[in-house]
Amino acid sequence: MHTRFIVAALAALLNVTASMAGTLALNWSTDKEPVSYLPNETMTFKVQLVDDGKPLAGKTLKWLRTGDDGKSATGEGTSSEGQPLEIKTSTDKPGFVRIEVSVLNADGTPVKDAKNAPLKFEGGAGVEPAKLAGYPEPADFDAFWKTQKARLAAVPLKASLTEVASKNPKCQVFDVKIDCAGGKPVSGYLSIPKNAKEKSLPAQLSFRGYSVCGADPEPYDGMIVLQINAHGIENGREPAYYKALQEGALKGYGFNNAENAKPETAYFNGMMLRVMRALEYLKSRPEWNGKTLIASGGSQGGLQAVTAAALDRDVTRCNASKPWCCDLGGIKLGRLRGWRPDYADGLGYYDVVNMAKRVTCETFISAGLGDYVCPPSGVSVLYNNVKAPKTIEYIQGSTHGYTPPNPKKQSISSK
């Protein structure tokens, strides 16, 4: 198996519009594809403020450079009708450089975008991401998960379904609860096309990002879709129900250091038991064609999707967008930290980069070069560890919650 760059039909200079403030926008570029630099090679970022597409002079452009090499630098310039601001940097080892550029008024206050947030560019570039490796995994990783599967098998597969209103007359939607080990049921919404024949439909298990809420009762035509909430809580309840959980029992879930010291007590334990049980349920549906089983999600949902593919070999495709909890031990190796729990011994059993080594199905991954909730270094380690056919898309100017319109992407794929 080898890795090759799939080079899109881009010019050598990659121009992207980051964000807007009315008619104001930041345009940016790198002098080559952003994830193709070599150690100590100069990276050149060009940033220009435009108004209705025309360069605008007179605003302060303040920048910050950080990186997985532990180095940082700052600087500023003034927007010009001529040359864009240039930021030159490099790094001497595999990893990523993070660049942030803010636009300031003469009094130092931030220029706001159309959503009244500070107008800025958040992106970066990488050096030899294929050489990045994660923190060593627990020696008994597979033995632990064998034990968890045995716990799950001890609970009979039993589901209760309550039909709810469907927005699509061609589909039925059910609020479903499935008995599970770990103290909480699988809880979600199941969508099935009406009058589906036995063994006729592909199936998909879908997950949501970090949140305290119910699943989404969306109908899906042409396939079986089960979307579950992360907690085994009720779906379709009033906002006060979820607010009480968010401020009470589920406040800061996943971040308790004492719980995370052991894999059996980590919050993620119950979550992943529910992932495995949800897959078992989908495979038990008579409408499933026995062939196509997709796991899909973003952020925390990406963590769950990769875990699904790792722990159930019947999964045939994994879609993980900006997946969370990649390379949790990366901070011990000097890499920039994202928004994640502190490293603890128990979390190694849930780290997506360790799960990735067990994935055998086709996998699609995305990473934002400005995403430091789920840093691109960790997502790269995830990609490196998948041994099946795989693709990763690096999105320039993309943070965890924002992707630019018409984003410029660099894709890497293995065949």
MITI-643099 format. One line per 8 residues: number of its first residue (from 0); their letters; for each residue y, z, x of N, C-alpha, C. Coordinates in steps of 0.1 Angstrom, whole numbers, plus 5000, padded with zeros to 4 digits. Example, Ala and Ser with C-alpha at 12.3 -4.5 7.8 and 13.67 -1.06 7.14 Angstrom:
<sites>
0) AS) 4943 5078 5132 4955 5078 5123 4967 5078 5132  4978 5071 5128 4989 5071 5137 5000 5079 5129
</sites>
This chain:
<sites>
0) MHTRFIVA) 4988 5000 5009 5000 5000 5000 5012 5000 5009  5022 4992 5006 5034 4991 5014 5046 4992 5005  5057 4995 5011 5070 4996 5003 5079 4985 5007  5086 4979 4997 5095 4968 4999 5107 4970 4990  5118 4965 4995 5130 4966 4987 5131 4954 4978  5133 4957 4965 5136 4946 4956 5151 4944 4955  5156 4934 4962 5170 4933 4963 5176 4925 4951  5184 4931 4944 5190 4924 4932 5200 4914 4937
8) ALAALLNV) 5204 4905 4928 5213 4895 4932 5227 4900 4933  5229 4908 4944 5242 4914 4946 5248 4908 4959  5261 4909 4960 5268 4905 4972 5266 4917 4982  5269 4915 4994 5267 4926 5004 5277 4937 5000  5288 4934 4994 5297 4945 4990 5294 4948 4975  5291 4961 4973 5286 4965 4960 5298 4972 4952  5304 4965 4943 5315 4971 4936 5311 4977 4923  5316 4989 4920 5312 4996 4908 5325 5002 4902
16) TASMAGTL) 5326 5003 4889 5337 5010 4882 5332 5023 4878  5338 5034 4884 5332 5047 4882 5336 5054 4869  5348 5055 4865 5352 5061 4853 5366 5057 4850  5370 5060 4838 5383 5055 4833 5392 5066 4828  5405 5063 4829 5415 5072 4823 5425 5063 4815  5422 5060 4803 5429 5050 4796 5426 5037 4802  5436 5031 4808 5434 5018 4816 5432 5021 4830  5433 5033 4835 5431 5037 4849 5416 5037 4852
24) ALNWSTDK) 5412 5033 4864 5398 5034 4868 5397 5035 4883  5386 5040 4888 5383 5040 4902 5373 5029 4905  5376 5020 4913 5366 5010 4918 5361 5015 4932  5349 5012 4935 5343 5017 4948 5333 5007 4952  5330 5008 4965 5320 4999 4971 5315 5006 4984  5303 5001 4988 5298 5005 5001 5296 4992 5009  5296 4992 5022 5295 4980 5030 5281 4974 5030  5271 4981 5025 5258 4976 5024 5251 4983 5013
32) EPVSYLPN) 5239 4979 5009 5231 4986 4999 5231 5001 5003  5234 5010 4993 5236 5024 4997 5224 5032 5002  5212 5027 4999 5201 5035 5004 5193 5026 5014  5201 5021 5023 5195 5012 5034 5200 5015 5047  5207 5026 5049 5213 5029 5062 5203 5035 5072  5206 5034 5085 5198 5039 5095 5205 5052 5101  5197 5060 5108 5203 5072 5114 5215 5068 5123  5226 5075 5122 5238 5073 5130 5246 5060 5127
40) ETMTFKVQ) 5241 5052 5117 5248 5040 5114 5260 5044 5105  5271 5038 5107 5284 5041 5100 5282 5036 5085  5285 5045 5076 5286 5042 5062 5301 5041 5058  5304 5030 5052 5318 5028 5048 5319 5027 5033  5327 5037 5028 5330 5037 5013 5344 5032 5012  5346 5023 5002 5360 5019 4998 5362 5022 4984  5374 5029 4982 5377 5034 4969 5391 5029 4965  5393 5024 4954 5406 5019 4950 5409 5022 4935
48) LVDDGKPL) 5421 5028 4933 5426 5031 4919 5432 5018 4913  5428 5015 4901 5433 5003 4894 5438 5007 4880  5448 5000 4876 5453 5001 4862 5452 4988 4855  5443 4988 4845 5440 4975 4838 5435 4964 4848  5427 4969 4857 5421 4960 4867 5430 4956 4879  5443 4961 4879 5452 4958 4890 5454 4971 4899  5454 4969 4912 5456 4981 4921 5469 4989 4917  5467 5002 4917 5479 5011 4914 5482 5019 4926
56) AGKTLKWL) 5495 5020 4930 5499 5027 4941 5504 5041 4937  5505 5050 4947 5512 5062 4945 5505 5075 4941  5492 5074 4939 5484 5086 4936 5476 5091 4948  5474 5104 4949 5467 5110 4960 5452 5108 4957  5444 5103 4967 5430 5103 4966 5424 5113 4976  5419 5124 4971 5413 5134 4979 5398 5134 4979  5392 5134 4991 5378 5132 4992 5371 5144 4999  5358 5145 4996 5350 5155 5002 5336 5149 5006
64) RTGDDGKS) 5332 5151 5018 5319 5146 5022 5310 5158 5025  5298 5159 5019 5288 5169 5023 5275 5161 5024  5264 5168 5028 5252 5160 5030 5240 5169 5034  5228 5163 5034 5216 5170 5037 5215 5174 5052  5225 5169 5060 5225 5173 5074 5233 5186 5076  5239 5192 5065 5246 5204 5066 5261 5202 5071  5265 5190 5073 5279 5187 5077 5288 5184 5065  5300 5188 5067 5310 5185 5057 5323 5180 5063
72) ATGEGTSS) 5331 5173 5055 5344 5168 5060 5353 5166 5047  5366 5167 5049 5375 5164 5038 5386 5155 5044  5393 5149 5034 5405 5140 5038 5412 5136 5026  5423 5129 5027 5430 5123 5016 5438 5111 5020  5441 5103 5011 5450 5092 5013 5458 5089 5000  5466 5078 5000 5474 5075 4989 5470 5061 4984  5468 5060 4970 5464 5048 4965 5474 5037 4968  5470 5025 4970 5478 5014 4975 5475 5001 4967
80) EGQPLEIK) 5486 4993 4966 5483 4980 4960 5477 4970 4969  5476 4975 4982 5469 4966 4992 5455 4971 4995  5453 4977 5006 5440 4981 5010 5434 4993 5003  5422 4993 4999 5416 5005 4993 5414 5017 5004  5413 5029 4999 5410 5040 5008 5396 5038 5014  5395 5040 5027 5382 5038 5034 5377 5052 5039  5365 5055 5036 5359 5067 5041 5347 5063 5049  5347 5067 5062 5336 5064 5071 5328 5076 5075
88) TSTDKPGF) 5315 5076 5075 5307 5087 5078 5294 5082 5083  5285 5091 5087 5271 5088 5091 5263 5101 5090  5250 5099 5092 5241 5111 5093 5230 5107 5103  5226 5117 5110 5217 5114 5121 5202 5116 5118  5199 5118 5105 5185 5120 5101 5182 5116 5087  5170 5114 5083 5167 5110 5069 5173 5120 5059  5179 5115 5049 5186 5123 5039 5198 5116 5033  5206 5123 5025 5216 5117 5017 5230 5123 5021
96) VRIEVSVL) 5240 5115 5020 5254 5119 5021 5260 5119 5007  5267 5129 5004 5274 5130 4991 5289 5128 4993  5295 5119 4985 5309 5116 4985 5315 5119 4972  5326 5127 4972 5334 5129 4960 5348 5126 4962  5354 5118 4953 5368 5114 4955 5375 5117 4942  5386 5125 4943 5394 5129 4931 5407 5123 4931  5413 5120 4920 5426 5114 4919 5436 5124 4914  5447 5126 4922 5457 5137 4919 5471 5131 4917
104) NADGTPVK) 5478 5138 4908 5492 5135 4906 5500 5141 4917  5513 5138 4917 5522 5142 4928 5523 5158 4929  5521 5164 4917 5521 5179 4917 5508 5185 4920  5498 5177 4923 5485 5182 4927 5475 5184 4915  5480 5181 4903 5471 5182 4892 5462 5170 4891  5450 5171 4885 5441 5160 4884 5445 5150 4874  5444 5137 4877 5445 5126 4868 5433 5127 4859  5435 5126 4846 5424 5128 4836 5418 5114 4832
112) DAKNAPLK) 5405 5114 4829 5399 5102 4823 5400 5102 4808  5394 5092 4802 5395 5090 4788 5390 5102 4780  5381 5109 4786 5375 5121 4779 5382 5134 4783  5394 5133 4789 5402 5144 4794 5396 5152 4805  5387 5146 4812 5381 5152 4824 5387 5146 4836  5387 5153 4848 5393 5148 4860 5386 5135 4864  5395 5125 4867 5390 5112 4871 5385 5113 4885  5373 5109 4888 5367 5110 4901 5355 5101 4903
120) FEGGAGVE) 5352 5098 4916 5340 5091 4919 5331 5102 4925  5318 5101 4921 5308 5110 4927 5296 5101 4930  5293 5099 4942 5282 5090 4946 5277 5094 4960  5272 5084 4967 5267 5087 4981 5259 5075 4986  5252 5079 4997 5244 5069 5004 5232 5076 5011  5222 5069 5014 5210 5075 5020 5205 5068 5033  5199 5076 5041 5193 5072 5053 5177 5074 5053  5170 5063 5053 5155 5064 5054 5149 5074 5045
128) PAKLAGYP) 5152 5072 5032 5146 5082 5022 5131 5082 5022  5125 5071 5026 5110 5070 5027 5104 5080 5036  5112 5086 5045 5107 5095 5055 5108 5110 5051  5114 5112 5039 5116 5126 5034 5103 5131 5029  5100 5144 5033 5088 5151 5028 5092 5164 5022  5084 5170 5014 5087 5182 5007 5082 5194 5015  5085 5206 5010 5080 5219 5015 5065 5220 5012  5058 5225 5021 5043 5226 5019 5039 5232 5006
136) EPADFDAF) 5029 5226 4999 5025 5230 4986 5015 5242 4988  5013 5250 4977 5003 5261 4977 4989 5256 4981  4982 5263 4989 4969 5259 4993 4959 5258 4981  4961 5266 4971 4952 5267 4960 4958 5260 4947  4966 5250 4950 4973 5243 4939 4963 5238 4929  4953 5230 4933 4943 5224 4924 4934 5235 4917  4931 5245 4924 4923 5256 4919 4930 5263 4908  4943 5265 4910 4952 5271 4900 4952 5263 4887
144) WKTQKARL) 4954 5250 4888 4954 5242 4876 4941 5240 4869  4930 5241 4877 4917 5242 4871 4915 5254 4862  4920 5265 4867 4920 5277 4859 4928 5276 4846  4940 5270 4847 4949 5268 4835 4943 5259 4825  4936 5249 4830 4929 5240 4820 4917 5247 4813  4911 5256 4820 4900 5264 4814 4906 5274 4803  4918 5280 4806 4925 5288 4796 4928 5280 4783  4932 5268 4785 4936 5259 4774 4923 5255 4766
152) AAVPLKAS) 4913 5252 4773 4900 5248 4767 4894 5259 4758  4898 5271 4761 4893 5283 4753 4900 5284 4739  4910 5277 4737 4918 5277 4725 4914 5264 4717  4908 5264 4706 4904 5252 4698 4917 5244 4695  4915 5231 4695 4925 5221 4692 4927 5221 4677  4937 5227 4672 4940 5228 4658 4954 5225 4655  4957 5216 4646 4971 5213 4643 4974 5214 4628  4987 5218 4625 4992 5218 4611 5004 5208 4611
160) LTEVASKN) 5004 5200 4601 5014 5189 4599 5021 5191 4586  5034 5190 4586 5043 5190 4574 5051 5178 4574  5049 5169 4564 5057 5157 4564 5072 5160 4561  5081 5153 4568 5095 5154 4566 5101 5140 4563  5113 5140 4559 5120 5127 4556 5120 5118 4568  5118 5106 4566 5118 5096 4576 5130 5086 4574  5137 5083 4585 5148 5073 4584 5143 5059 4583  5130 5057 4586 5124 5044 4586 5113 5044 4575
168) PKCQVFDV) 5114 5036 4565 5104 5036 4555 5090 5031 4559  5090 5025 4571 5077 5020 4577 5069 5031 4584  5076 5042 4586 5070 5053 4594 5069 5066 4586  5059 5074 4589 5058 5088 4585 5062 5097 4597  5069 5107 4594 5073 5117 4604 5068 5131 4599  5062 5138 4608 5056 5151 4605 5062 5162 4615  5065 5173 4610 5067 5185 4618 5054 5191 4622  5050 5191 4635 5037 5194 4639 5037 5207 4647
176) KIDCAGGK) 5027 5216 4645 5024 5227 4653 5010 5226 4658  5007 5229 4671 4994 5227 4676 4991 5240 4684  4980 5246 4680 4976 5259 4687 4974 5256 4702  4978 5266 4710 4979 5264 4725 4977 5278 4732  4972 5278 4744 4972 5289 4752 4986 5293 4756  4989 5305 4760 5002 5309 4765 5011 5316 4755  5006 5317 4743 5014 5325 4733 5023 5317 4724  5025 5305 4727 5034 5296 4718 5026 5284 4715
184) PVSGYLSI) 5028 5278 4703 5022 5265 4699 5030 5254 4705  5024 5242 4706 5031 5230 4708 5039 5228 4695  5052 5224 4696 5060 5223 4684 5069 5210 4686  5067 5201 4676 5075 5188 4678 5074 5180 4665  5078 5168 4666 5078 5158 4655 5069 5147 4659  5060 5143 4650 5050 5132 4652 5054 5121 4643  5056 5109 4649 5059 5097 4642 5048 5087 4642  5043 5082 4631 5032 5073 4630 5036 5062 4620
192) PKNAKEKS) 5034 5049 4623 5036 5038 4613 5027 5040 4602  5032 5038 4590 5023 5039 4578 5012 5030 4578  5001 5034 4572 4988 5026 4571 4983 5021 4584  4985 5028 4595 4980 5023 4608 4965 5024 4608  4959 5014 4613 4944 5013 4614 4939 5022 4626  4926 5025 4625 4921 5033 4636 4921 5025 4649  4924 5032 4660 4924 5026 4674 4933 5014 4675  4944 5014 4668 4953 5002 4668 4966 5004 4675
200) LPAQLSFR) 4970 5017 4679 4983 5019 4684 4984 5026 4697  4993 5022 4706 4996 5030 4718 5003 5043 4714  5003 5052 4723 5009 5065 4721 5018 5069 4732  5028 5077 4728 5038 5082 4738 5041 5097 4735  5042 5105 4746 5046 5118 4745 5060 5119 4752  5069 5124 4744 5083 5124 4749 5089 5139 4750  5098 5140 4759 5103 5154 4762 5118 5153 4764  5125 5165 4762 5139 5165 4762 5143 5173 4775
208) GYSVCGAD) 5156 5172 4778 5162 5179 4789 5163 5194 4787  5168 5201 4797 5170 5216 4796 5179 5219 4784  5173 5227 4775 5181 5230 4762 5173 5240 4755  5179 5246 4745 5173 5254 4735 5175 5248 4721  5166 5240 4717 5168 5232 4704 5154 5227 4700  5154 5222 4688 5142 5216 4683 5140 5202 4688  5129 5196 4684 5127 5182 4688 5134 5174 4678  5134 5161 4680 5142 5151 4672 5132 5143 4663
216) PEPYDGMI) 5135 5144 4650 5126 5137 4640 5128 5122 4639  5129 5115 4650 5132 5101 4650 5119 5093 4647  5119 5083 4638 5107 5075 4636 5107 5064 4646  5095 5060 4650 5093 5049 4659 5083 5039 4654  5087 5027 4653 5078 5017 4647 5069 5011 4658  5056 5008 4655 5047 5001 4664 5040 5010 4674  5041 5023 4673 5034 5032 4682 5034 5046 4676  5025 5055 4681 5025 5069 4678 5034 5076 4688
224) VLQINAHG) 5043 5084 4684 5052 5091 4693 5052 5106 4689  5050 5114 4698 5051 5129 4696 5062 5133 4706  5073 5139 4700 5083 5145 4708 5082 5160 4706  5081 5167 4717 5080 5182 4716 5092 5189 4722  5095 5201 4716 5105 5209 4723 5098 5217 4734  5106 5222 4743 5101 5228 4755 5095 5242 4753  5098 5248 4742 5095 5262 4741 5085 5266 4730  5080 5257 4722 5071 5261 4711 5079 5268 4700
232) IENGREPA) 5092 5265 4699 5100 5271 4688 5100 5262 4676  5106 5267 4665 5107 5259 4653 5116 5247 4654  5113 5237 4647 5122 5225 4647 5130 5225 4634  5141 5218 4634 5149 5216 4622 5156 5228 4616  5158 5239 4624 5164 5251 4619 5179 5250 4620  5186 5260 4614 5200 5260 4614 5205 5264 4628  5218 5260 4632 5223 5262 4645 5222 5277 4650  5224 5286 4640 5224 5300 4644 5210 5305 4650
240) YYKALQEG) 5200 5298 4645 5186 5302 4650 5185 5298 4665  5190 5287 4669 5189 5282 4683 5199 5290 4692  5211 5293 4686 5221 5300 4693 5216 5314 4697  5209 5321 4687 5203 5334 4690 5193 5334 4701  5184 5323 4701 5175 5322 4712 5181 5319 4725  5191 5311 4725 5198 5307 4737 5205 5319 4743  5210 5328 4735 5217 5340 4740 5208 5352 4742  5196 5350 4737 5186 5361 4738 5174 5358 4746
248) ALKGYGFN) 5163 5356 4739 5150 5355 4746 5149 5343 4756  5156 5332 4753 5156 5320 4762 5168 5319 4771  5176 5329 4772 5188 5328 4780 5184 5326 4795  5189 5316 4801 5186 5313 4815 5171 5311 4818  5164 5306 4808 5149 5305 4810 5146 5296 4823  5136 5300 4830 5131 5293 4842 5138 5298 4855  5148 5307 4853 5156 5311 4865 5153 5326 4869  5143 5332 4863 5141 5346 4865 5132 5347 4878
256) NAENAKPE) 5138 5352 4889 5132 5353 4902 5119 5361 4901  5119 5372 4894 5107 5381 4893 5096 5373 4886  5099 5366 4876 5088 5358 4869 5083 5347 4878  5092 5341 4885 5088 5330 4894 5081 5333 4906  5079 5346 4909 5072 5350 4921 5057 5347 4920  5052 5346 4908 5038 5343 4906 5037 5331 4896  5028 5322 4898 5027 5311 4889 5022 5314 4875  5014 5325 4874 5010 5329 4861 5021 5335 4852
264) TAYFNGMM) 5031 5340 4858 5042 5346 4850 5055 5337 4849  5055 5326 4857 5067 5317 4856 5068 5312 4842  5080 5310 4838 5083 5304 4824 5076 5291 4823  5076 5283 4834 5070 5269 4833 5055 5269 4830  5048 5281 4831 5034 5281 4828 5031 5277 4814  5038 5284 4804 5035 5281 4790 5040 5267 4787  5051 5262 4793 5056 5249 4790 5046 5238 4794  5040 5240 4806 5030 5230 4810 5017 5230 4803
272) LRVMRALE) 5013 5242 4798 5001 5243 4790 5004 5235 4777  5016 5236 4772 5019 5229 4759 5019 5214 4762  5023 5210 4774 5023 5195 4778 5009 5190 4777  4999 5198 4783 4986 5193 4783 4980 5193 4769  4983 5203 4761 4977 5204 4748 4983 5192 4739  4995 5189 4741 5001 5178 4733 4994 5165 4737  4991 5163 4749 4984 5151 4753 4970 5151 4746  4963 5162 4747 4950 5163 4740 4951 5159 4725
280) YLKSRPEW) 4961 5164 4719 4963 5161 4705 4965 5146 4702  4974 5140 4710 4976 5126 4709 4964 5118 4710  4956 5122 4720 4943 5114 4722 4933 5116 4711  4935 5127 4703 4926 5130 4692 4929 5122 4680  4941 5116 4679 4945 5109 4668 4937 5096 4666  4931 5094 4654 4923 5082 4652 4930 5069 4654  4944 5069 4652 4951 5057 4653 4953 5053 4668  4951 5062 4677 4954 5058 4692 4944 5048 4696
288) NGKTLIAS) 4949 5038 4704 4940 5027 4708 4931 5030 4720  4933 5042 4725 4924 5046 4736 4928 5040 4749  4939 5033 4750 4943 5025 4762 4956 5029 4767  4966 5029 4759 4980 5031 4764 4985 5045 4760  4988 5053 4770 4993 5067 4768 5005 5069 4778  5017 5070 4772 5029 5071 4780 5035 5085 4780  5039 5090 4791 5047 5102 4792 5061 5099 4796  5071 5104 4789 5085 5099 4791 5095 5110 4789
296) GGSQGGLQ) 5105 5111 4798 5116 5121 4796 5125 5120 4808  5137 5127 4806 5147 5128 4816 5150 5142 4819  5154 5145 4831 5158 5158 4836 5146 5167 4835  5147 5178 4827 5136 5187 4824 5124 5179 4818  5128 5169 4810 5118 5160 4804 5111 5152 4815  5118 5148 4825 5112 5141 4836 5102 5150 4844  5105 5163 4845 5096 5173 4851 5083 5173 4843  5085 5174 4829 5073 5174 4821 5065 5161 4821
304) AVTAAALD) 5072 5150 4822 5065 5137 4822 5056 5136 4834  5062 5139 4846 5054 5138 4858 5042 5148 4858  5045 5160 4852 5034 5169 4851 5023 5164 4842  5027 5158 4831 5017 5152 4822 5008 5142 4829  5015 5133 4837 5007 5123 4844 4998 5128 4855  5003 5140 4861 4995 5146 4872 4983 5153 4867  4984 5159 4855 4973 5168 4850 4964 5161 4840  4967 5149 4836 4959 5142 4826 4958 5127 4831
312) RDVTRCNA) 4946 5124 4836 4944 5110 4842 4944 5099 4831  4944 5103 4818 4945 5093 4808 4959 5088 4806  4969 5094 4811 4982 5089 4810 4983 5076 4818  4988 5065 4812 4988 5052 4818 5002 5048 4824  5012 5055 4820 5026 5052 4825 5034 5064 4824  5042 5067 4835 5051 5078 4835 5065 5073 4837  5074 5077 4828 5089 5073 4829 5096 5087 4832  5102 5088 4843 5109 5101 4847 5124 5097 4851
320) SKPWCCDL) 5133 5100 4842 5147 5097 4845 5154 5109 4851  5159 5108 4863 5166 5119 4870 5158 5132 4868  5146 5133 4873 5137 5144 4870 5142 5157 4877  5140 5168 4870 5144 5181 4874 5133 5188 4882  5137 5198 4890 5127 5206 4898 5119 5198 4908  5126 5188 4914 5120 5181 4925 5123 5188 4938  5113 5190 4947 5116 5195 4960 5123 5209 4960  5118 5218 4952 5124 5231 4951 5125 5238 4964
328) GGIKLGRL) 5116 5236 4974 5117 5241 4987 5126 5234 4996  5133 5223 4992 5141 5215 5000 5153 5223 5006  5157 5234 4999 5168 5242 5005 5163 5249 5017  5150 5252 5018 5145 5258 5030 5144 5249 5042  5146 5236 5039 5145 5225 5049 5159 5220 5052  5170 5227 5046 5183 5223 5049 5190 5213 5040  5183 5209 5030 5189 5199 5021 5198 5205 5011  5207 5197 5006 5217 5202 4996 5210 5207 4983
336) RGWRPDYA) 5214 5217 4978 5208 5223 4966 5214 5217 4954  5205 5215 4944 5209 5211 4931 5210 5223 4922  5211 5221 4909 5211 5231 4899 5196 5234 4896  5191 5245 4901 5177 5248 4901 5174 5262 4903  5162 5267 4900 5159 5281 4903 5159 5283 4918  5161 5296 4922 5158 5299 4936 5144 5296 4939  5141 5293 4952 5128 5291 4956 5120 5304 4955  5108 5303 4949 5099 5314 4949 5085 5309 4950
344) DGLGYYDV) 5076 5317 4955 5062 5312 4957 5055 5307 4945  5058 5313 4933 5051 5308 4921 5056 5294 4917  5068 5290 4921 5073 5277 4917 5067 5265 4924  5060 5267 4935 5053 5256 4941 5043 5249 4933  5037 5256 4923 5027 5251 4914 5033 5242 4904  5046 5242 4902 5053 5234 4892 5063 5224 4898  5065 5225 4911 5074 5215 4918 5069 5201 4915  5078 5192 4910 5074 5179 4907 5069 5171 4919
352) VNMAKRVT) 5074 5174 4931 5069 5166 4943 5054 5169 4946  5050 5181 4942 5036 5184 4944 5027 5178 4933  5032 5178 4921 5026 5171 4910 5024 5156 4913  5034 5151 4919 5034 5136 4921 5022 5132 4929  5017 5140 4938 5005 5136 4946 4993 5134 4938  4993 5139 4926 4981 5138 4917 4983 5127 4906  4995 5120 4906 4997 5109 4897 4990 5097 4900  4983 5091 4891 4975 5079 4894 4979 5067 4885
360) CETFISAG) 4990 5069 4877 4994 5058 4868 5007 5052 4873  5010 5040 4868 5023 5034 4871 5035 5043 4868  5044 5044 4877 5055 5054 4875 5068 5048 4878  5078 5051 4868 5091 5046 4870 5101 5058 4871  5109 5058 4881 5118 5070 4884 5132 5065 4886  5142 5073 4881 5156 5069 4884 5163 5081 4891  5173 5078 4899 5180 5089 4906 5195 5085 4907  5203 5095 4904 5218 5092 4906 5222 5096 4920
368) LGDYVCPP) 5230 5087 4926 5235 5091 4940 5246 5101 4940  5251 5104 4928 5261 5115 4927 5255 5126 4918  5242 5127 4917 5236 5137 4908 5232 5149 4917  5239 5160 4916 5235 5172 4923 5231 5183 4914  5226 5179 4902 5217 5187 4894 5203 5185 4899  5200 5172 4900 5187 5167 4905 5190 5158 4917  5192 5164 4929 5197 5156 4941 5187 5144 4944  5193 5133 4949 5185 5121 4952 5175 5124 4963
376) SGVSVLYN) 5177 5134 4972 5167 5137 4982 5154 5141 4976  5155 5151 4966 5143 5156 4960 5136 5145 4952  5144 5137 4945 5138 5126 4937 5131 5116 4946  5136 5114 4958 5130 5105 4968 5117 5111 4973  5116 5124 4975 5103 5130 4979 5093 5128 4968  5097 5130 4955 5088 5127 4944 5083 5113 4945  5092 5103 4946 5087 5089 4947 5078 5087 4959  5081 5093 4970 5072 5091 4982 5058 5096 4980
384) NVKAPKTI) 5057 5107 4972 5044 5113 4970 5035 5107 4960  5041 5098 4951 5033 5091 4941 5025 5080 4949  5012 5080 4947 5003 5070 4954 5000 5058 4945  5004 5059 4932 5001 5047 4923 5013 5037 4924  5012 5026 4918 5023 5016 4917 5035 5023 4911  5047 5021 4918 5058 5029 4915 5071 5022 4917  5082 5026 4910 5095 5020 4913 5105 5031 4911  5115 5031 4920 5126 5041 4919 5139 5033 4919
392) EYIQGSTH) 5148 5036 4910 5162 5030 4909 5172 5041 4913  5180 5038 4924 5191 5046 4928 5203 5040 4922  5211 5049 4914 5222 5044 4907 5235 5049 4913  5243 5040 4918 5256 5045 4925 5266 5050 4915  5273 5060 4918 5283 5066 4910 5278 5073 4897  5265 5076 4897 5259 5082 4886 5256 5097 4889  5261 5106 4880 5259 5120 4881 5247 5123 4871  5245 5136 4869 5233 5139 4860 5236 5135 4846
400) GYTPPNPK) 5249 5137 4842 5252 5135 4828 5260 5122 4826  5262 5114 4836 5270 5102 4835 5265 5091 4843  5264 5079 4837 5260 5067 4844 5271 5057 4841  5277 5050 4851 5288 5041 4848 5283 5029 4840  5293 5023 4833 5290 5011 4825 5286 5000 4835  5276 4992 4832 5272 4981 4840 5269 4987 4854  5260 4997 4855 5258 5003 4868 5251 4994 4878  5255 4996 4891 5249 4989 4902 5237 4998 4907
408) KQSISSK) 5226 4992 4908 5214 4999 4912 5207 4993 4924  5201 5001 4932 5192 4996 4943 5178 5001 4939  5169 4991 4938 5155 4994 4934 5146 4993 4946  5136 5002 4947 5126 5002 4957 5113 5003 4949  5103 4995 4953 5091 4994 4946 5079 4993 4956  5067 4998 4952 5055 4996 4959 5045 4989 4951  5037 4981 4957 5027 4973 4950 5014 4975 4957
</sites>
